[in-house]
Amino acid sequence: MQGPSFITRFFRSPPIAIGLYLIIIGALVWAAFAGSQAMGYNWQWYRIPQYLYRFTDDGFEWGEIAVGLVKTLQLSTVAFLLALVLGLIVALLRLSGLVVGTGVAIIFLEVIRNTPLLVLLYLFYYVLGPVFGLDRYTASILCLAVFHAALISEIFRAGINAVAQGQWEAAKSIGMSTGQAYRYIVLPQSVRFMLPPMTGEVVHMVKSSAIVSVIAVAELTTIGRNIISDTYMSFEIWFTIAAVYMIVTLILSFGVSLVEKRYATGT
């Protein structure tokens, strides 16, 4: 079997990959700098650290951007956990073979997947919020959970279907019920099939949480907009927030990739 070509090996080498990445980032930074200079923009990067951390008479304290990041992670974590539970329920309903269960799951998926996230957020906050007494934070969590549950349910369904049919037959042959087969046989084996796409959903959840800024939920993007309205440092703040999001998503991707390798090796 012929190995990778020289060009493929060249671009796959870590030094070349890192170099290309730095060139791209440098080009983007240069383009932003050139554009701002053409507009006569006055850069004020020296003011950014105070929004990340500061030292006061009372000691060290986190800045507004750091506090906003914590709020974003809290919001994303709670919403993702709810989305996992709801997504699993929807996937099991669709695989149940029951006409009502399958129908409910399909209607849920079609409605949520064909509704823009922004519209869904408005429905939860301005329509369901007053009816059920939901504050903006709770409405945001439920909206994100429902939206991502539709995506996660398909990941669950694909992972469950990837488990060999023989595993089902083996579970039934030793007297397991359907629930026991799912709990002890099917779901544990399906994890390795679900982890790669689930990684994307974790990252997607963190990034899509920024949309709740339109209803003034105090998270990273909202705080960034508030700082800009006070300081007019649009470029510096948005670049900083973009860098924060990138660092968080890279850490999440790296962490999940370690879990994927562990399941792949079976250790």
Backbone as CSV, one residue per row, in Angstrom:
resi,resn,N_x,N_y,N_z,CA_x,CA_y,CA_z,C_x,C_y,C_z
1,MET,0.849,-1.202,0.000,0.000,0.000,0.000,0.882,1.249,0.000
2,GLN,0.585,2.154,-0.935,1.401,3.353,-1.074,1.124,4.338,0.045
3,GLY,2.173,4.888,0.644,2.023,5.835,1.736,1.673,7.218,1.243
4,PRO,1.493,8.158,2.167,1.165,9.535,1.786,2.247,10.145,0.913
5,SER,1.841,11.017,0.007,2.786,11.676,-0.876,3.654,12.651,-0.098
6,PHE,4.695,13.110,-0.771,5.615,14.058,-0.129,4.892,15.336,0.265
7,ILE,4.001,15.825,-0.609,3.276,17.069,-0.310,2.388,16.891,0.919
8,THR,1.721,15.718,0.997,0.863,15.447,2.151,1.673,15.398,3.433
9,ARG,2.812,14.688,3.391,3.673,14.610,4.582,4.212,15.980,4.953
10,PHE,4.498,16.795,3.947,5.050,18.125,4.190,4.068,18.984,4.968
11,PHE,2.800,19.012,4.518,1.808,19.867,5.169,1.320,19.282,6.486
12,ARG,1.521,17.952,6.695,1.107,17.347,7.951,2.143,17.516,9.051
13,SER,3.354,17.884,8.698,4.402,18.017,9.705,4.054,19.154,10.661
14,PRO,4.234,18.947,11.964,3.844,19.983,12.946,4.458,21.352,12.704
15,PRO,5.752,21.469,12.394,6.306,22.817,12.178,5.621,23.556,11.029
16,ILE,5.341,22.842,9.940,4.685,23.480,8.795,3.258,23.874,9.156
17,ALA,2.537,22.974,9.839,1.154,23.272,10.224,1.088,24.485,11.138
18,ILE,1.987,24.531,12.121,2.015,25.674,13.037,2.381,26.954,12.283
19,GLY,3.349,26.835,11.368,3.749,28.000,10.586,2.619,28.552,9.733
20,LEU,1.877,27.657,9.072,0.744,28.095,8.258,-0.334,28.745,9.119
21,TYR,-0.558,28.162,10.295,-1.552,28.725,11.205,-1.146,30.141,11.621
22,LEU,0.113,30.322,11.966,0.584,31.646,12.371,0.513,32.646,11.224
23,ILE,0.786,32.173,10.005,0.709,33.064,8.840,-0.727,33.538,8.640
24,ILE,-1.681,32.608,8.752,-3.089,32.975,8.577,-3.530,33.962,9.650
25,ILE,-3.180,33.644,10.916,-3.541,34.556,12.013,-2.890,35.922,11.813
26,GLY,-1.613,35.913,11.411,-0.917,37.171,11.173,-1.557,37.991,10.068
27,ALA,-2.007,37.300,8.999,-2.667,38.005,7.895,-3.972,38.641,8.354
28,LEU,-4.735,37.917,9.194,-5.992,38.465,9.699,-5.752,39.668,10.608
29,VAL,-4.732,39.553,11.464,-4.414,40.671,12.357,-3.954,41.878,11.553
30,TRP,-3.115,41.629,10.545,-2.637,42.735,9.709,-3.795,43.400,8.976
31,ALA,-4.738,42.590,8.452,-5.881,43.157,7.731,-6.719,44.024,8.661
32,ALA,-6.937,43.545,9.892,-7.714,44.330,10.854,-6.987,45.624,11.215
33,PHE,-5.661,45.522,11.400,-4.871,46.704,11.750,-4.881,47.712,10.611
34,ALA,-4.709,47.223,9.374,-4.691,48.130,8.220,-6.041,48.821,8.055
35,GLY,-7.129,48.039,8.256,-8.456,48.636,8.133,-8.704,49.693,9.189
36,SER,-8.291,49.406,10.423,-8.504,50.381,11.497,-7.664,51.629,11.288
37,GLN,-6.452,51.444,10.769,-5.605,52.607,10.501,-6.222,53.485,9.418
38,ALA,-6.825,52.836,8.430,-7.467,53.610,7.362,-8.638,54.433,7.893
39,MET,-9.278,53.926,8.956,-10.393,54.659,9.576,-9.909,55.649,10.628
40,GLY,-8.607,55.669,10.892,-8.080,56.555,11.921,-8.392,56.081,13.323
41,TYR,-8.495,54.758,13.492,-8.863,54.195,14.798,-7.692,54.291,15.766
42,ASN,-7.978,54.643,17.007,-6.951,54.773,18.043,-6.946,53.512,18.907
43,TRP,-5.923,52.671,18.735,-5.839,51.420,19.501,-5.540,51.707,20.970
44,GLN,-6.198,50.948,21.840,-6.008,51.145,23.288,-5.873,49.783,23.983
45,TRP,-4.981,48.967,23.473,-4.801,47.630,24.048,-4.365,47.688,25.510
46,TYR,-3.703,48.749,25.907,-3.215,48.847,27.287,-4.358,48.849,28.306
47,ARG,-5.589,49.109,27.844,-6.727,49.154,28.756,-7.407,47.788,28.917
48,ILE,-7.037,46.833,28.090,-7.718,45.528,28.101,-7.481,44.730,29.384
49,PRO,-6.232,44.663,29.913,-6.004,43.816,31.098,-6.931,44.093,32.271
50,GLN,-7.370,45.337,32.451,-8.238,45.650,33.589,-9.601,44.975,33.484
51,TYR,-9.981,44.557,32.270,-11.253,43.858,32.099,-11.096,42.342,32.233
52,LEU,-9.856,41.902,32.380,-9.586,40.486,32.640,-9.295,40.248,34.119
53,TYR,-8.490,41.116,34.690,-8.175,41.022,36.116,-7.659,42.381,36.570
54,ARG,-7.686,42.591,37.868,-7.165,43.847,38.402,-6.784,43.663,39.872
55,PHE,-5.924,44.533,40.327,-5.526,44.559,41.733,-6.047,45.853,42.355
56,THR,-6.846,45.696,43.388,-7.418,46.850,44.075,-6.894,46.903,45.508
57,ASP,-7.406,47.842,46.277,-7.012,47.940,47.680,-7.434,46.704,48.472
58,ASP,-8.465,46.015,47.969,-8.940,44.802,48.637,-8.236,43.539,48.136
59,GLY,-7.312,43.700,47.168,-6.579,42.562,46.637,-6.966,42.243,45.209
60,PHE,-6.694,41.010,44.795,-6.942,40.585,43.417,-8.429,40.362,43.190
61,GLU,-8.907,40.761,42.009,-10.280,40.450,41.628,-10.361,40.298,40.112
62,TRP,-11.309,39.477,39.682,-11.484,39.224,38.257,-12.188,40.399,37.600
63,GLY,-11.834,40.653,36.340,-12.475,41.713,35.581,-13.790,41.265,34.963
64,GLU,-14.446,42.189,34.262,-15.771,41.917,33.703,-15.745,40.786,32.679
65,ILE,-14.724,40.744,31.829,-14.665,39.697,30.803,-14.501,38.327,31.442
66,ALA,-13.669,38.222,32.455,-13.490,36.941,33.145,-14.784,36.501,33.821
67,VAL,-15.495,37.447,34.440,-16.786,37.122,35.063,-17.790,36.679,34.000
68,GLY,-17.782,37.346,32.852,-18.673,36.962,31.755,-18.370,35.574,31.229
69,LEU,-17.092,35.220,31.192,-16.714,33.869,30.751,-17.270,32.814,31.699
70,VAL,-17.172,33.068,32.999,-17.720,32.122,33.980,-19.223,31.960,33.782
71,LYS,-19.934,33.051,33.549,-21.377,32.987,33.315,-21.686,32.191,32.053
72,THR,-20.880,32.394,31.018,-21.077,31.648,29.766,-20.885,30.158,29.979
73,LEU,-19.839,29.780,30.717,-19.577,28.368,30.976,-20.672,27.749,31.844
74,GLN,-21.167,28.493,32.827,-22.263,27.997,33.656,-23.518,27.778,32.812
75,LEU,-23.846,28.760,31.998,-25.015,28.670,31.128,-24.890,27.491,30.172
76,SER,-23.729,27.350,29.540,-23.516,26.286,28.565,-23.546,24.914,29.225
77,THR,-22.958,24.795,30.412,-22.906,23.498,31.093,-24.300,23.009,31.467
78,VAL,-25.093,23.882,32.083,-26.448,23.493,32.482,-27.293,23.155,31.255
79,ALA,-27.199,23.996,30.220,-27.975,23.753,29.005,-27.557,22.449,28.326
80,PHE,-26.263,22.162,28.325,-25.786,20.947,27.667,-26.237,19.698,28.420
81,LEU,-26.204,19.736,29.743,-26.666,18.589,30.528,-28.144,18.323,30.289
82,LEU,-28.945,19.394,30.251,-30.365,19.231,29.951,-30.565,18.708,28.526
83,ALA,-29.744,19.203,27.596,-29.853,18.758,26.207,-29.509,17.276,26.077
84,LEU,-28.534,16.797,26.863,-28.187,15.374,26.835,-29.373,14.517,27.271
85,VAL,-30.014,14.916,28.371,-31.154,14.141,28.881,-32.304,14.161,27.882
86,LEU,-32.646,15.354,27.413,-33.757,15.475,26.470,-33.430,14.790,25.143
87,GLY,-32.193,14.923,24.690,-31.800,14.282,23.437,-31.870,12.774,23.520
88,LEU,-31.470,12.207,24.657,-31.557,10.756,24.838,-33.018,10.302,24.836
89,ILE,-33.885,11.060,25.499,-35.311,10.709,25.525,-35.898,10.724,24.112
90,VAL,-35.577,11.769,23.348,-36.098,11.870,21.980,-35.564,10.721,21.112
91,ALA,-34.272,10.396,21.268,-33.703,9.294,20.490,-34.363,7.968,20.826
92,LEU,-34.605,7.715,22.116,-35.242,6.461,22.525,-36.691,6.398,22.045
93,LEU,-37.378,7.533,22.063,-38.742,7.559,21.532,-38.754,7.218,20.047
94,ARG,-37.795,7.761,19.319,-37.764,7.504,17.875,-37.411,6.051,17.567
95,LEU,-36.619,5.431,18.438,-36.222,4.040,18.224,-37.170,3.047,18.906
96,SER,-38.190,3.565,19.580,-39.056,2.688,20.373,-39.922,1.772,19.525
97,GLY,-40.200,2.166,18.289,-41.100,1.374,17.456,-42.554,1.673,17.709
98,LEU,-42.863,2.512,18.684,-44.234,2.903,18.976,-44.643,4.043,18.040
99,VAL,-45.849,3.950,17.508,-46.306,4.956,16.554,-46.339,6.341,17.200
100,VAL,-46.889,6.433,18.401,-46.991,7.723,19.077,-45.611,8.260,19.428
101,GLY,-44.759,7.404,20.002,-43.418,7.839,20.389,-42.604,8.300,19.200
102,THR,-42.620,7.529,18.125,-41.880,7.907,16.918,-42.426,9.193,16.325
103,GLY,-43.759,9.317,16.309,-44.372,10.533,15.761,-44.012,11.772,16.552
104,VAL,-44.048,11.676,17.883,-43.694,12.823,18.732,-42.232,13.221,18.503
105,ALA,-41.355,12.229,18.423,-39.933,12.514,18.218,-39.693,13.191,16.873
106,ILE,-40.334,12.695,15.820,-40.135,13.272,14.486,-40.666,14.696,14.424
107,ILE,-41.853,14.932,15.010,-42.409,16.299,15.022,-41.484,17.244,15.777
108,PHE,-40.994,16.803,16.932,-40.065,17.626,17.716,-38.836,17.981,16.891
109,LEU,-38.243,16.978,16.241,-37.031,17.211,15.468,-37.272,18.155,14.298
110,GLU,-38.358,17.949,13.586,-38.622,18.782,12.417,-38.896,20.231,12.811
111,VAL,-39.651,20.413,13.881,-39.969,21.779,14.315,-38.719,22.503,14.784
112,ILE,-37.926,21.852,15.640,-36.750,22.520,16.218,-35.669,22.733,15.167
113,ARG,-35.403,21.724,14.347,-34.322,21.865,13.362,-34.645,22.876,12.276
114,ASN,-35.912,23.144,12.035,-36.293,24.087,10.988,-36.672,25.458,11.542
115,THR,-36.414,25.670,12.810,-36.634,26.980,13.424,-35.294,27.613,13.763
116,PRO,-34.990,28.800,13.265,-33.716,29.453,13.612,-33.592,29.627,15.129
117,LEU,-32.369,29.527,15.612,-32.136,29.626,17.051,-32.604,30.964,17.607
118,LEU,-32.398,32.040,16.865,-32.814,33.359,17.332,-34.337,33.418,17.498
119,VAL,-35.066,32.878,16.525,-36.532,32.850,16.615,-36.971,31.998,17.805
120,LEU,-36.286,30.861,17.997,-36.614,29.988,19.120,-36.388,30.703,20.453
121,LEU,-35.326,31.481,20.529,-35.043,32.229,21.753,-36.138,33.254,22.041
122,TYR,-36.571,33.956,20.996,-37.661,34.918,21.171,-38.939,34.229,21.627
123,LEU,-39.227,33.046,21.090,-40.425,32.302,21.484,-40.360,31.913,22.961
124,PHE,-39.201,31.445,23.389,-39.062,31.036,24.790,-39.168,32.228,25.735
125,TYR,-38.563,33.339,25.354,-38.516,34.471,26.291,-39.772,35.334,26.248
126,TYR,-40.245,35.675,25.025,-41.358,36.607,24.907,-42.725,35.925,24.886
127,VAL,-42.761,34.619,24.545,-44.045,33.916,24.487,-44.212,32.981,25.695
128,LEU,-43.276,32.039,25.852,-43.386,31.083,26.947,-42.986,31.703,28.284
129,GLY,-42.095,32.676,28.251,-41.636,33.308,29.486,-42.759,33.895,30.320
130,PRO,-43.584,34.783,29.738,-44.693,35.352,30.515,-45.726,34.309,30.948
131,VAL,-45.922,33.280,30.110,-46.931,32.265,30.435,-46.507,31.423,31.633
132,PHE,-45.247,30.996,31.638,-44.762,30.093,32.692,-43.890,30.795,33.723
133,GLY,-43.766,32.107,33.636,-42.991,32.857,34.618,-41.502,32.599,34.538
134,LEU,-40.957,32.483,33.325,-39.531,32.215,33.131,-38.755,33.525,33.081
135,ASP,-37.685,33.620,33.859,-36.819,34.780,33.716,-35.918,34.574,32.499
136,ARG,-35.152,35.597,32.144,-34.367,35.530,30.907,-33.280,34.460,30.973
137,TYR,-32.728,34.228,32.171,-31.674,33.218,32.310,-32.246,31.816,32.114
138,THR,-33.372,31.529,32.754,-34.005,30.219,32.611,-34.481,29.993,31.186
139,ALA,-35.070,31.018,30.576,-35.533,30.896,29.193,-34.364,30.608,28.254
140,SER,-33.226,31.235,28.518,-32.043,31.002,27.677,-31.553,29.561,27.797
141,ILE,-31.503,29.053,29.023,-31.054,27.673,29.235,-31.987,26.692,28.542
142,LEU,-33.290,26.875,28.716,-34.258,25.961,28.104,-34.202,26.038,26.586
143,CYS,-34.047,27.230,26.049,-33.962,27.391,24.593,-32.746,26.663,24.030
144,LEU,-31.581,26.888,24.627,-30.365,26.214,24.164,-30.469,24.711,24.330
145,ALA,-31.055,24.272,25.445,-31.193,22.833,25.696,-32.087,22.176,24.656
146,VAL,-33.215,22.793,24.359,-34.143,22.224,23.377,-33.528,22.218,21.986
147,PHE,-32.888,23.328,21.618,-32.276,23.412,20.281,-31.200,22.351,20.096
148,HIS,-30.320,22.205,21.070,-29.231,21.237,20.937,-29.696,19.809,21.193
149,ALA,-30.801,19.639,21.913,-31.336,18.293,22.117,-31.732,17.661,20.791
150,ALA,-32.252,18.474,19.864,-32.620,17.953,18.552,-31.391,17.435,17.812
151,LEU,-30.279,18.120,17.951,-29.040,17.679,17.298,-28.430,16.485,18.024
152,ILE,-28.444,16.540,19.343,-27.848,15.471,20.138,-28.640,14.176,19.998
153,SER,-29.955,14.273,19.844,-30.764,13.057,19.693,-30.349,12.266,18.459
154,GLU,-29.978,12.960,17.396,-29.530,12.267,16.188,-28.167,11.611,16.406
155,ILE,-27.341,12.231,17.248,-26.056,11.621,17.588,-26.291,10.346,18.387
156,PHE,-27.202,10.413,19.360,-27.551,9.222,20.134,-28.109,8.125,19.231
157,ARG,-29.002,8.501,18.335,-29.635,7.503,17.462,-28.607,6.834,16.562
158,ALA,-27.701,7.635,15.993,-26.667,7.062,15.133,-25.735,6.153,15.927
159,GLY,-25.382,6.566,17.155,-24.498,5.745,17.979,-25.144,4.431,18.377
160,ILE,-26.434,4.476,18.724,-27.144,3.254,19.105,-27.274,2.310,17.908
161,ASN,-27.588,2.869,16.747,-27.717,2.041,15.549,-26.383,1.442,15.107
162,ALA,-25.279,2.068,15.538,-23.962,1.557,15.145,-23.571,0.302,15.928
163,VAL,-24.234,0.046,17.049,-23.946,-1.159,17.829,-24.470,-2.375,17.069
164,ALA,-23.667,-3.401,16.979,-24.026,-4.587,16.200,-25.325,-5.218,16.703
165,GLN,-26.136,-5.710,15.767,-27.401,-6.332,16.119,-27.200,-7.540,17.013
166,GLY,-26.057,-8.193,16.869,-25.769,-9.358,17.693,-25.729,-9.043,19.173
167,GLN,-25.397,-7.799,19.524,-25.374,-7.395,20.923,-26.785,-7.390,21.513
168,TRP,-27.757,-6.942,20.719,-29.152,-6.998,21.146,-29.596,-8.445,21.365
169,GLU,-29.251,-9.278,20.403,-29.664,-10.679,20.490,-29.028,-11.363,21.691
170,ALA,-27.769,-11.022,21.965,-27.096,-11.618,23.126,-27.760,-11.168,24.419
171,ALA,-28.152,-9.892,24.489,-28.809,-9.384,25.690,-30.149,-10.084,25.911
172,LYS,-30.903,-10.266,24.842,-32.199,-10.930,24.971,-32.041,-12.402,25.344
173,SER,-30.967,-13.023,24.844,-30.775,-14.451,25.113,-30.485,-14.734,26.581
174,ILE,-29.974,-13.755,27.303,-29.708,-13.965,28.734,-30.822,-13.355,29.598
175,GLY,-31.926,-12.993,28.959,-33.108,-12.555,29.705,-33.174,-11.090,30.058
176,MET,-32.372,-10.261,29.412,-32.422,-8.828,29.703,-33.645,-8.184,29.073
177,SER,-34.222,-7.202,29.769,-35.287,-6.400,29.184,-34.668,-5.359,28.246
178,THR,-35.534,-4.655,27.521,-35.027,-3.623,26.609,-34.272,-2.532,27.372
179,GLY,-34.832,-2.137,28.520,-34.167,-1.111,29.330,-32.808,-1.572,29.835
180,GLN,-32.717,-2.826,30.277,-31.440,-3.361,30.752,-30.439,-3.477,29.614
181,ALA,-30.919,-3.864,28.435,-30.023,-3.972,27.275,-29.436,-2.610,26.927
182,TYR,-30.283,-1.562,26.975,-29.788,-0.214,26.719,-28.761,0.192,27.773
183,ARG,-29.074,-0.070,29.033,-28.233,0.419,30.135,-26.891,-0.293,30.203
184,TYR,-26.904,-1.609,30.059,-25.683,-2.380,30.314,-24.918,-2.779,29.048
185,ILE,-25.588,-2.814,27.919,-24.946,-3.323,26.700,-24.802,-2.252,25.623
186,VAL,-25.930,-1.679,25.211,-25.945,-0.839,24.017,-25.321,0.535,24.267
187,LEU,-25.826,1.262,25.268,-25.326,2.626,25.489,-23.831,2.672,25.810
188,PRO,-23.294,1.779,26.681,-21.838,1.831,26.912,-21.022,1.606,25.642
189,GLN,-21.497,0.712,24.758,-20.750,0.453,23.528,-20.909,1.568,22.507
190,SER,-22.028,2.289,22.582,-22.268,3.346,21.598,-21.481,4.613,21.898
191,VAL,-20.905,4.703,23.095,-20.196,5.930,23.485,-19.068,6.252,22.518
192,ARG,-18.302,5.245,22.131,-17.155,5.516,21.247,-17.585,6.003,19.870
193,PHE,-18.809,5.674,19.449,-19.321,6.180,18.173,-19.857,7.606,18.319
194,MET,-20.309,7.945,19.520,-20.929,9.251,19.730,-19.950,10.345,20.124
195,LEU,-18.799,9.992,20.654,-17.887,11.008,21.172,-17.412,12.023,20.125
196,PRO,-16.984,11.589,18.921,-16.515,12.604,17.948,-17.564,13.654,17.604
197,PRO,-18.799,13.268,17.212,-19.781,14.332,16.933,-20.218,15.082,18.184
198,MET,-20.179,14.402,19.348,-20.568,15.083,20.582,-19.559,16.183,20.923
199,THR,-18.312,15.997,20.535,-17.304,17.038,20.732,-17.722,18.313,20.024
200,GLY,-18.167,18.143,18.782,-18.628,19.305,18.033,-19.810,19.987,18.691
201,GLU,-20.690,19.209,19.320,-21.843,19.792,19.979,-21.451,20.574,21.231
202,VAL,-20.437,20.088,21.950,-19.955,20.832,23.122,-19.443,22.206,22.696
203,VAL,-18.617,22.210,21.647,-18.075,23.467,21.139,-19.203,24.349,20.593
204,HIS,-20.124,23.720,19.870,-21.253,24.457,19.298,-22.097,25.112,20.397
205,MET,-22.296,24.392,21.501,-23.081,24.935,22.607,-22.432,26.193,23.173
206,VAL,-21.131,26.156,23.397,-20.431,27.318,23.958,-20.554,28.517,23.029
207,LYS,-20.380,28.272,21.735,-20.437,29.377,20.781,-21.856,29.906,20.602
208,SER,-22.835,29.004,20.531,-24.211,29.451,20.311,-24.794,30.141,21.536
209,SER,-24.167,29.955,22.710,-24.658,30.640,23.908,-24.546,32.155,23.776
210,ALA,-23.707,32.617,22.858,-23.546,34.065,22.675,-24.830,34.721,22.199
211,ILE,-25.734,33.940,21.605,-26.952,34.542,21.054,-27.876,35.055,22.142
212,VAL,-27.723,34.549,23.367,-28.615,35.010,24.446,-28.329,36.454,24.815
213,SER,-27.284,37.029,24.251,-27.001,38.445,24.514,-28.112,39.342,23.974
214,VAL,-28.904,38.838,23.015,-29.967,39.677,22.444,-31.089,39.918,23.444
215,ILE,-31.191,39.093,24.484,-32.182,39.355,25.538,-31.477,39.779,26.826
216,ALA,-30.245,40.279,26.670,-29.488,40.913,27.762,-29.177,39.972,28.915
217,VAL,-28.930,38.695,28.627,-28.429,37.788,29.661,-26.968,38.133,29.902
218,ALA,-26.578,38.242,31.154,-25.223,38.697,31.503,-24.201,37.593,31.276
219,GLU,-23.804,37.408,30.025,-22.736,36.458,29.708,-21.636,37.195,28.953
220,LEU,-20.696,36.449,28.388,-19.483,37.055,27.842,-19.777,38.087,26.751
221,THR,-20.623,37.739,25.791,-20.903,38.658,24.688,-21.644,39.897,25.160
222,THR,-22.602,39.709,26.044,-23.346,40.855,26.579,-22.424,41.815,27.316
223,ILE,-21.560,41.264,28.145,-20.619,42.110,28.886,-19.676,42.825,27.931
224,GLY,-19.253,42.132,26.873,-18.413,42.776,25.869,-19.107,43.965,25.222
225,ARG,-20.383,43.805,24.888,-21.138,44.913,24.290,-21.283,46.068,25.275
226,ASN,-21.477,45.747,26.540,-21.597,46.818,27.551,-20.291,47.596,27.685
227,ILE,-19.167,46.855,27.666,-17.865,47.531,27.764,-17.645,48.437,26.562
228,ILE,-18.004,47.956,25.383,-17.827,48.754,24.168,-18.679,50.025,24.217
229,SER,-19.896,49.906,24.733,-20.761,51.092,24.823,-20.186,52.141,25.771
230,ASP,-19.366,51.704,26.736,-18.762,52.642,27.692,-17.417,53.180,27.214
231,THR,-16.673,52.370,26.454,-15.295,52.725,26.111,-15.066,52.985,24.624
232,TYR,-15.968,52.512,23.765,-15.830,52.615,22.308,-14.611,51.847,21.782
233,MET,-14.143,50.860,22.533,-13.005,50.045,22.085,-13.522,48.794,21.362
234,SER,-14.132,48.990,20.214,-14.780,47.874,19.521,-13.786,46.796,19.107
235,PHE,-12.719,47.204,18.438,-11.762,46.229,17.929,-11.117,45.444,19.067
236,GLU,-10.625,46.150,20.072,-9.906,45.485,21.156,-10.803,44.497,21.910
237,ILE,-12.016,44.915,22.217,-12.912,44.053,22.997,-13.338,42.844,22.200
238,TRP,-13.732,43.045,20.937,-14.191,41.888,20.161,-13.055,40.929,19.856
239,PHE,-11.862,41.445,19.613,-10.711,40.556,19.409,-10.421,39.761,20.681
240,THR,-10.519,40.430,21.823,-10.262,39.746,23.094,-11.307,38.659,23.350
241,ILE,-12.563,38.979,23.129,-13.626,37.999,23.349,-13.501,36.842,22.371
242,ALA,-13.160,37.140,21.114,-12.953,36.063,20.135,-11.819,35.143,20.581
243,ALA,-10.742,35.729,21.117,-9.620,34.927,21.598,-10.025,34.069,22.787
244,VAL,-10.862,34.618,23.672,-11.332,33.856,24.837,-12.166,32.662,24.381
245,TYR,-13.085,32.905,23.451,-13.901,31.803,22.919,-13.020,30.738,22.265
246,MET,-12.028,31.176,21.505,-11.161,30.232,20.813,-10.373,29.380,21.809
247,ILE,-9.848,30.010,22.851,-9.078,29.267,23.858,-9.965,28.242,24.557
248,VAL,-11.178,28.643,24.916,-12.095,27.726,25.603,-12.452,26.546,24.722
249,THR,-12.791,26.809,23.466,-13.179,25.721,22.572,-12.004,24.796,22.257
250,LEU,-10.804,25.356,22.158,-9.627,24.511,21.925,-9.371,23.605,23.128
251,ILE,-9.516,24.139,24.329,-9.333,23.324,25.534,-10.379,22.216,25.588
252,LEU,-11.635,22.553,25.279,-12.694,21.543,25.277,-12.424,20.463,24.237
253,SER,-12.018,20.875,23.045,-11.727,19.907,21.986,-10.573,18.990,22.372
254,PHE,-9.547,19.566,22.983,-8.398,18.766,23.397,-8.797,17.772,24.485
255,GLY,-9.601,18.241,25.449,-10.031,17.356,26.534,-10.863,16.197,26.032
256,VAL,-11.795,16.474,25.133,-12.648,15.405,24.611,-11.842,14.461,23.728
257,SER,-10.845,14.983,23.011,-10.011,14.110,22.176,-9.247,13.107,23.033
258,LEU,-8.849,13.507,24.240,-8.187,12.566,25.144,-9.150,11.455,25.563
259,VAL,-10.402,11.831,25.811,-11.411,10.823,26.162,-11.655,9.885,24.992
260,GLU,-11.704,10.436,23.779,-11.896,9.616,22.592,-10.773,8.593,22.449
261,LYS,-9.530,9.017,22.654,-8.403,8.089,22.540,-8.489,6.993,23.591
262,ARG,-8.963,7.360,24.774,-9.074,6.365,25.834,-10.097,5.293,25.466
263,TYR,-11.235,5.716,24.921,-12.243,4.743,24.509,-11.776,3.950,23.289
264,ALA,-11.007,4.603,22.415,-10.543,3.902,21.218,-9.559,2.791,21.562
265,THR,-8.747,3.046,22.599,-7.763,2.024,22.996,-8.332,1.027,23.970
266,GLY,-9.533,1.366,24.513,-10.192,0.440,25.440,-9.554,0.379,26.797
267,THR,-8.792,1.433,27.196,-8.130,1.461,28.519,-9.022,2.083,29.538
